[in-house]
Amino acid sequence: MYGALDISTGGMIAQRARLDAIAANIVNKDTFLDGAGKNNPFKRRVVHFAPGDPAATSPQAGDLGVHVARVEEVDSYTMKWEPNNPYADANGYVKYPDINPVFEQLNAYEAQRAYEANLAVAEATKAMTSQALRLIA
């Protein structure tokens, strides 16, 4: 009975993790210094999903759900010519994160829609369960 709720809940949790990573990417798109003050740009985060949900309460949801397999840090950057920047290399270039805010925003929109779809499934499941309980009583 709770399998569908577990599946949609796992989907919402996974999409929330994806949205968190996207938000971090957008916020840090211009972060080119690390905590030690060196030119070590922020690494873009990418969330990878895997089938199944080990945290599910029912075997059906454990097989059909989804979970976050890992969060990958992509080590890529772009070089910007800023000869007056104190963090520029010998050729006048500074490393910046390779983050495209338009691409990240499209990913955020997709994750938001997937979250909303899982929420709609959870609401429909609750309504059907409630209706079935009314029929029994």
Backbone bond lengths (Angstrom), bond angles and torsions (degrees), N, CA, C in turn:
res aa  C-N    CA-C-N  psi(-1)  N-CA   C-N-CA  omega(-1)  CA-C   N-CA-C  phi
1 M - - - 1.448 - - 1.524 111.85 -
2 Y 1.318 116.81 -35.96 1.460 119.32 -177.44 1.522 113.13 -93.16
3 G 1.322 118.32 1.38 1.458 121.30 -177.81 1.514 112.86 -57.89
4 A 1.341 117.10 -45.86 1.470 120.12 -178.61 1.527 110.83 -65.23
5 L 1.327 116.65 -38.17 1.471 119.24 177.28 1.527 111.05 -65.54
6 D 1.323 116.18 -41.58 1.472 119.59 178.23 1.533 111.18 -62.60
7 I 1.326 115.87 -41.22 1.465 119.58 -178.98 1.519 110.57 -63.54
8 S 1.333 117.20 -48.45 1.463 119.74 -178.55 1.529 111.64 -69.23
9 T 1.334 117.46 -33.45 1.466 120.10 176.99 1.528 110.50 -66.16
10 G 1.329 116.84 -43.11 1.465 120.17 176.20 1.522 112.01 -60.37
11 G 1.331 116.00 -38.52 1.462 119.99 177.15 1.523 112.14 -64.64
12 M 1.331 116.16 -40.74 1.469 119.51 178.87 1.526 110.97 -65.89
13 I 1.321 116.78 -40.68 1.464 120.29 179.06 1.532 110.38 -63.51
14 A 1.326 116.62 -42.65 1.463 120.68 179.84 1.530 111.20 -64.94
15 Q 1.329 117.11 -42.84 1.470 119.90 179.88 1.524 111.18 -69.11
16 R 1.325 117.78 -32.41 1.464 119.71 176.10 1.530 110.56 -64.86
17 A 1.332 116.73 -41.05 1.469 119.70 176.76 1.521 110.38 -62.71
18 R 1.313 116.65 -39.13 1.470 120.78 177.72 1.529 110.75 -63.73
19 L 1.339 117.00 -43.53 1.471 120.39 178.01 1.522 111.70 -64.03
20 D 1.334 117.43 -37.02 1.464 120.58 177.29 1.530 110.77 -61.78
21 A 1.318 116.60 -43.54 1.471 120.31 179.67 1.524 110.86 -65.82
22 I 1.324 116.79 -40.64 1.472 120.70 179.36 1.521 110.27 -64.32
23 A 1.332 116.65 -42.14 1.469 120.10 178.27 1.520 110.87 -61.53
24 A 1.337 117.19 -41.92 1.466 120.49 177.56 1.524 110.59 -62.67
25 N 1.319 117.67 -39.24 1.462 120.90 178.67 1.519 111.32 -62.92
26 I 1.328 116.77 -46.14 1.468 120.49 -178.17 1.522 110.71 -65.07
27 V 1.322 116.52 -44.34 1.465 120.59 -178.15 1.534 111.29 -63.20
28 N 1.323 116.90 -36.28 1.464 120.94 -174.38 1.527 114.05 -100.12
29 K 1.321 118.09 19.90 1.470 119.99 -176.50 1.526 113.31 -63.53
30 D 1.312 117.72 -20.81 1.470 121.10 178.98 1.524 112.66 -113.03
31 T 1.314 118.45 12.44 1.459 122.27 -178.83 1.524 109.27 -83.26
32 F 1.315 115.57 105.70 1.463 119.17 -176.92 1.525 113.10 -110.46
33 L 1.331 117.34 -0.37 1.468 120.69 177.84 1.525 110.22 -113.78
34 D 1.317 115.94 145.42 1.460 119.77 174.20 1.523 109.42 -90.68
35 G 1.307 117.87 -174.20 1.461 122.35 -178.15 1.516 113.95 -64.29
36 A 1.334 116.52 -24.05 1.463 120.96 179.85 1.522 112.57 -89.12
37 G 1.349 117.55 0.76 1.459 120.95 179.64 1.515 114.34 81.53
38 K 1.316 117.50 19.93 1.467 121.86 178.08 1.521 109.53 -100.86
39 N 1.331 115.75 155.87 1.460 121.12 179.55 1.537 109.50 -75.68
40 N 1.333 114.20 79.75 1.456 123.16 178.10 1.521 105.87 -128.89
41 P 1.347 118.89 94.56 1.460 120.90 -170.71 1.528 114.02 -65.90
42 F 1.322 114.16 156.92 1.469 122.24 175.66 1.522 108.54 -57.45
43 K 1.331 116.05 141.12 1.463 121.18 179.07 1.524 109.19 -98.53
44 R 1.312 115.42 126.84 1.463 122.11 179.84 1.529 110.08 -59.97
45 R 1.335 115.55 136.85 1.464 121.56 179.32 1.530 109.70 -98.22
46 V 1.330 115.67 137.10 1.461 122.39 175.56 1.527 107.50 -130.60
47 V 1.328 116.40 126.19 1.462 121.79 -179.37 1.522 108.78 -93.55
48 H 1.331 115.90 130.32 1.460 122.29 178.05 1.521 109.02 -110.90
49 F 1.333 115.77 131.37 1.458 121.87 178.78 1.520 110.21 -97.02
50 A 1.321 115.16 158.97 1.459 121.87 174.84 1.526 108.12 -137.30
51 P 1.334 116.71 150.41 1.471 118.78 179.50 1.520 111.27 -70.70
52 G 1.321 114.13 154.38 1.456 120.10 -179.75 1.515 110.54 87.86
53 D 1.310 115.06 156.11 1.458 120.44 179.17 1.518 108.40 -135.10
54 P 1.327 117.70 100.10 1.462 120.06 -177.80 1.524 113.75 -63.45
55 A 1.331 117.89 -19.71 1.462 120.98 -178.81 1.522 112.64 -90.16
56 A 1.329 118.38 -1.02 1.461 121.49 -176.89 1.528 110.96 -66.90
57 T 1.333 114.54 150.81 1.465 119.66 -178.95 1.522 112.89 -89.89
58 S 1.314 117.18 -12.20 1.469 119.67 179.63 1.529 109.74 -122.23
59 P 1.337 117.33 149.45 1.468 119.69 179.80 1.526 112.62 -61.23
60 Q 1.345 116.70 -36.44 1.460 120.40 -179.74 1.529 110.46 -61.75
61 A 1.306 116.81 -46.44 1.460 120.61 -179.86 1.522 111.04 -68.01
62 G 1.327 116.40 -32.25 1.461 119.62 177.35 1.513 111.90 -62.48
63 D 1.332 116.61 -33.85 1.462 120.80 179.26 1.524 112.66 -83.47
64 L 1.335 117.11 -36.49 1.463 120.84 -171.48 1.521 114.17 -99.25
65 G 1.306 118.09 -11.59 1.459 120.78 -176.39 1.523 112.70 -76.32
66 V 1.311 115.01 -166.73 1.461 122.52 179.17 1.521 107.82 -142.25
67 H 1.323 115.54 152.65 1.460 119.76 175.11 1.527 109.36 -147.15
68 V 1.311 115.28 164.58 1.463 121.00 177.86 1.520 107.72 -78.15
69 A 1.321 116.03 116.70 1.464 120.66 179.95 1.524 110.46 -78.35
70 R 1.327 115.57 -43.91 1.461 119.17 179.62 1.521 109.62 -167.77
71 V 1.319 115.35 161.10 1.459 122.52 173.59 1.518 106.13 -114.38
72 E 1.312 115.15 114.25 1.462 121.30 -177.00 1.526 110.17 -92.95
73 E 1.318 116.00 139.90 1.459 121.86 172.85 1.524 107.59 -102.25
74 V 1.331 116.09 114.70 1.460 121.50 -177.35 1.526 108.43 -84.91
75 D 1.313 115.88 119.32 1.464 121.27 -177.12 1.537 110.11 -92.10
76 S 1.334 115.42 73.16 1.465 120.18 176.19 1.528 107.93 -133.63
77 Y 1.293 114.92 151.56 1.455 119.44 -177.68 1.526 109.79 -150.35
78 T 1.313 114.81 165.16 1.461 120.93 174.81 1.524 107.73 -114.55
79 M 1.302 114.76 151.39 1.456 120.60 178.60 1.531 109.14 -103.10
80 K 1.329 116.14 128.00 1.467 121.22 177.32 1.518 107.95 -116.30
81 W 1.321 114.88 135.56 1.454 119.70 -179.47 1.518 109.12 -82.12
82 E 1.331 115.76 109.70 1.456 123.64 179.48 1.524 107.92 -138.85
83 P 1.319 117.56 77.48 1.470 119.75 -174.00 1.531 114.04 -63.26
84 N 1.326 118.63 -22.78 1.463 121.25 -179.70 1.520 113.11 -88.33
85 N 1.329 117.76 -5.58 1.452 121.51 178.98 1.532 108.76 -74.69
86 P 1.332 118.11 130.18 1.471 119.61 -179.00 1.537 113.28 -64.91
87 Y 1.319 118.06 -14.23 1.467 121.73 -179.86 1.524 112.69 -98.51
88 A 1.325 116.71 7.64 1.459 120.59 -179.91 1.526 110.40 -71.34
89 D 1.333 114.98 150.50 1.461 119.40 177.51 1.537 109.45 -78.96
90 A 1.309 116.71 -172.38 1.466 121.22 -176.45 1.529 112.25 -61.92
91 N 1.338 117.48 -26.77 1.470 121.21 179.88 1.523 112.92 -91.77
92 G 1.327 118.13 0.06 1.461 121.80 178.03 1.521 114.24 91.09
93 Y 1.330 118.27 13.26 1.457 122.06 -178.25 1.529 111.57 -103.43
94 V 1.340 114.90 144.77 1.463 122.71 177.13 1.528 107.61 -120.22
95 K 1.334 116.37 135.49 1.464 121.07 177.09 1.525 109.66 -79.50
96 Y 1.330 115.61 132.96 1.462 123.10 175.02 1.523 108.73 -125.62
97 P 1.337 117.40 156.63 1.466 119.30 177.60 1.529 111.05 -61.58
98 D 1.304 116.01 144.82 1.465 121.56 177.55 1.530 108.27 -89.98
99 I 1.334 115.37 73.21 1.463 121.81 -177.25 1.519 108.65 -123.79
100 N 1.327 115.51 122.10 1.457 122.12 177.76 1.530 107.49 -98.40
101 P 1.347 118.31 111.72 1.465 119.70 -176.04 1.530 113.36 -63.64
102 V 1.321 118.21 -29.44 1.465 120.30 178.43 1.530 109.68 -68.08
103 F 1.316 117.03 -44.77 1.458 122.04 177.57 1.528 110.50 -61.38
104 E 1.322 116.19 -42.73 1.462 120.35 179.64 1.532 110.98 -65.25
105 Q 1.321 116.77 -37.94 1.454 119.80 179.72 1.529 111.23 -67.71
106 L 1.328 116.89 -37.80 1.465 119.90 175.62 1.531 110.71 -64.64
107 N 1.321 116.96 -40.91 1.460 120.45 176.01 1.526 111.15 -62.61
108 A 1.328 116.40 -39.61 1.461 120.57 178.94 1.528 110.47 -64.53
109 Y 1.314 116.55 -40.13 1.470 120.01 178.75 1.529 110.10 -63.39
110 E 1.317 116.24 -43.57 1.465 120.33 178.98 1.530 111.31 -63.42
111 A 1.326 117.35 -42.88 1.461 121.26 178.80 1.531 110.85 -65.08
112 Q 1.311 116.57 -38.62 1.465 120.84 178.97 1.528 110.63 -64.64
113 R 1.319 116.70 -43.23 1.470 120.37 179.11 1.533 110.71 -65.40
114 A 1.313 117.66 -38.93 1.466 120.99 177.94 1.522 109.95 -65.99
115 Y 1.322 117.39 -39.65 1.462 121.28 177.04 1.528 109.86 -61.38
116 E 1.340 115.84 -46.41 1.463 120.44 179.86 1.527 111.70 -63.05
117 A 1.314 117.61 -36.80 1.465 120.88 177.82 1.532 110.45 -65.03
118 N 1.325 117.29 -42.55 1.460 120.55 176.85 1.529 111.06 -64.19
119 L 1.317 116.36 -37.32 1.464 120.37 177.72 1.531 110.41 -64.34
120 A 1.327 117.07 -41.57 1.465 121.15 178.72 1.535 110.70 -62.81
121 V 1.325 116.49 -39.70 1.468 120.11 177.56 1.528 110.17 -64.62
122 A 1.310 117.31 -42.03 1.462 120.47 179.05 1.530 110.70 -63.12
123 E 1.315 116.96 -41.86 1.473 120.41 178.53 1.522 110.84 -65.29
124 A 1.322 117.73 -41.53 1.471 120.64 178.44 1.525 110.65 -65.01
125 T 1.317 116.90 -40.04 1.466 120.58 178.48 1.522 110.51 -63.03
126 K 1.326 117.15 -43.49 1.465 120.61 178.11 1.525 110.89 -62.44
127 A 1.333 116.97 -41.42 1.464 120.44 -179.83 1.528 110.70 -65.67
128 M 1.333 117.23 -41.99 1.463 119.94 179.40 1.520 111.08 -66.25
129 T 1.315 117.84 -40.93 1.459 121.36 178.36 1.524 110.49 -63.60
130 S 1.304 116.45 -42.31 1.462 121.14 178.77 1.530 110.44 -62.89
131 Q 1.320 116.61 -42.95 1.469 120.72 179.26 1.526 110.24 -65.58
132 A 1.316 118.73 -39.87 1.452 121.33 178.42 1.529 111.14 -64.68
133 L 1.315 117.74 -38.88 1.458 120.99 177.40 1.533 111.59 -66.16
134 R 1.326 117.05 -34.44 1.478 120.39 176.54 1.523 110.44 -66.36
135 L 1.324 116.84 -36.74 1.464 120.19 -179.21 1.533 110.42 -69.28
136 I 1.318 116.31 -35.33 1.456 120.87 -179.24 1.530 110.85 -70.77
137 A 1.309 116.15 -39.58 1.470 120.72 -175.01 1.478 114.18 -75.16
